């Protein structure tokens, strides 16, 4: 009976991982099996057995990985993935899906979000338009190889205004999230600087002045985030007013050694999730509890061994952002 319960528990954990963020597991089970909510909860809790017919119906409908469900090993976790493809799932769909997912967070009782920023958190690229235009162009041309951009040089007019508007919506939704902890390193802007340096070397830019405009926007992004850290809350560019009523909603840490991936850990009243970046913009997502707990425990250790830059530690905060700003100046001087 114990083994059967464990299989059923694993099955519902895997099914939950397959569902969109805004859907209740109990409601989905009740609707698909034509049973009451109470009956659905009894199956989810293991108080009632899931019949073979019900198992087949749910596993087929939602593509639940049965090999993981029946495996006796605990070292499995299932992931959903979001992958950009120019002919199937483009940046428009990507931006819209992330903006909507972030907007839904306010309904899920967010307790904590930890963002491990190996690279600059994607949302900040969209604070200022010239940096946003460059990043969108780079992703489309060099990462996902959109055919229309193969033979084009970069200029600010190439990027669709709708892409910029959608990306800015992502930013606005991100700034409105409470209880964000970001962990940065001195390497957090390195990828963007390498991309700009590479495009300069292969003469993709139409003018040196365009590069300076982009790097100036990157400096302005850093200035904005430094101010957020100073105040301890997130705010829209051009204002100093907190986005929401919680004025203590932003913590920024500096870690010297151990950041190795772009990862977001989301802890809420109803579910916990891990978003793991791969192939630049693509995302793997799981709500596997063991995986989340392991990642959360690891990042608590990371944070414990990092320097808090928000509100306190003015000298450390200024020193850290000066290091990043100097990297930008060094690139400008070498153009």
C-alpha positions, -999 to +999 in steps of 0.1 A: +000+000+000+029+024+009+045+018-025+012+024-043+007+056-024+042+068-033+035+061-070+003+080-068+019+109-050+047+110-076+021+109-104+002+139-091+035+158-085+044+151-121+009+161-133+011+193-113+044+202-130+027+199-164-001+224-156+000+261-165+008+283-135-028+295-131-045+261-130-055+243-098-045+206-097-076+196-079-099+215-104-081+199-133-084+164-119-121+169-110-129+182-145-110+156-164-124+127-143-159+141-139-157+138-101-162+163-072-135+185-059-135+165-026-130+133-045-101+149-065-085+160-032-088+125-018-070+110-048-043+137-046-037+131-009-037+093-014-068+087+006-085+072-024-069+050-051-066+063-086-080+037-110-060+024-139-085+040-163-082+074-145-044+071-145-043+064-183-067+092-190-047+118-170-013+106-181-023+106-218-040+139-217-011+157-200+019+136-212+029+127-176+063+108-178+053+074-164+089+062-164+096+087-136+064+079-118+072+042-115+109+045-110+121+036-075+149+061-077+144+095-061+169+112-084+143+123-110+126+156-117+104+165-147+107+198-164+086+219-188+107+238-213+101+270-232+122+271-263+124+300-289+122+289-325+118+315-353+091+295-371+072+282-341+077+300-308+091+335-315+101+364-292+066+378-294+052+346-279+081+344-254+077+379-241+039+376-239+041+343-220+066+357-194+047+389-189+014+370-183+031+345-160+046+373-139+012+390-138-004+359-124+021+358-095+001+383-075-027+358-072-005+331-057+007+346-024+043+352-033+065+346-002+100+348-018+118+350-052+155+344-055+171+354-088+206+340-094+220+364-120+249+349-138+239+374-165+220+407-161+184+397-152+166+398-186+140+423-175+166+451-169+176+450-205+143+467-213+145+497-191+161+518-218+153+515-255+187+514-272+200+486-250+167+468-255+170+471-293+205+457-293+197+427-271+166+418-292+187+422-324+215+400-310+192+373-298+173+371-331+204+373-353+231+354-335+213+331-310+182+320-328+193+328-363+162+345-377+168+344-415+157+380-422+186+394-401+214+373-414+228+399-438+218+431-419+239+455-399+225+468-367+207+500-364+180+511-339+152+512-365+154+475-374+136+464-342+099+463-342+082+488-318+059+460-308+088+439-296+100+469-275+066+474-261+061+437-252+096+436-236+087+468-216+056+451-203+078+423-190+098+449-171+068+466-156+054+433-143+088+423-129+092+456-110+058+451-094+067+417-078+073+419-041+100+402-021+127+399-048+163+388-038+188+391-066+223+377-063+249+392-087+286+388-093+313+410-109+307+390-141+270+397-144+273+422-173+302+403-190+281+385-215+266+417-229+300+434-231+313+404-250+284+405-274+290+442-281+328+437-285+322+408-309+298+427-331+322+456-332+350+433-343+330+418-372+316+453-381+279+446-375+273+481-361+267+509-386+286+534-364+307+536-333+283+562-319+256+535-318+278+514-296+283+543-272+245+549-271+241+512-261+268+513-235+254+545-221+220+528-217+238+499-199+253+524-175+219+540-169+206+505-161+233+500-135+226+534-120+189+525-117+196+492-100+222+508-077+195+533-066+170+504-061+196+488-038+201+521-020+164+526-013+156+489-008+127+489-032+120+487-069+107+517-088+100+528-124+127+547-143+124+584-139+108+582-104+118+574-069+084+561-058+081+524-049+060+503-073+039+488-045+032+496-009+060+473+004+090+496+006+113+467+017+108+445-014+142+444-030+175+428-018+206+428-038+236+406-029+271+405-043+287+370-045+324+367-053+327+330-062+299+306-068+272+318-093+271+293-121+237+297-137+207+319-143+181+305-120+149+318-104+134+302-073+098+311-067+082+303-033+045+310-029+016+300-008+003+274-032+033+261-052+071+263-055+089+265-088+124+266-102+131+283-136+165+274-150+180+292-179+196+273-208+207+282-243+206+319-235+169+326-233+153+292-231+138+281-198+134+248-180+107+249-153+099+224-125+078+224-094+094+192-081+096+197-043+128+179-038+145+198-066+132+231-053+142+223-017+177+213-028+182+245-049+167+267-022+190+252+005+220+258-018+211+294-025+205+301+012+242+291+016+251+313-013+233+343+002+248+337+036+283+339+020+274+370+000+275+407+008+241+425+011+242+457-010+207+469-003+201+498+021+232+491+042+268+487+031+270+519+011+308+516+006+305+481-007+276+490-029+295+519-045+326+498-049+307+470-066+289+492-091+321+511-098+338+479-109+309+472-134+310+508-146+347+506-152+343+476-174+320+496-196+344+525-197+372+501-207+352+489-237+344+524-248+381+534-246+391+504-268+366+511-296 
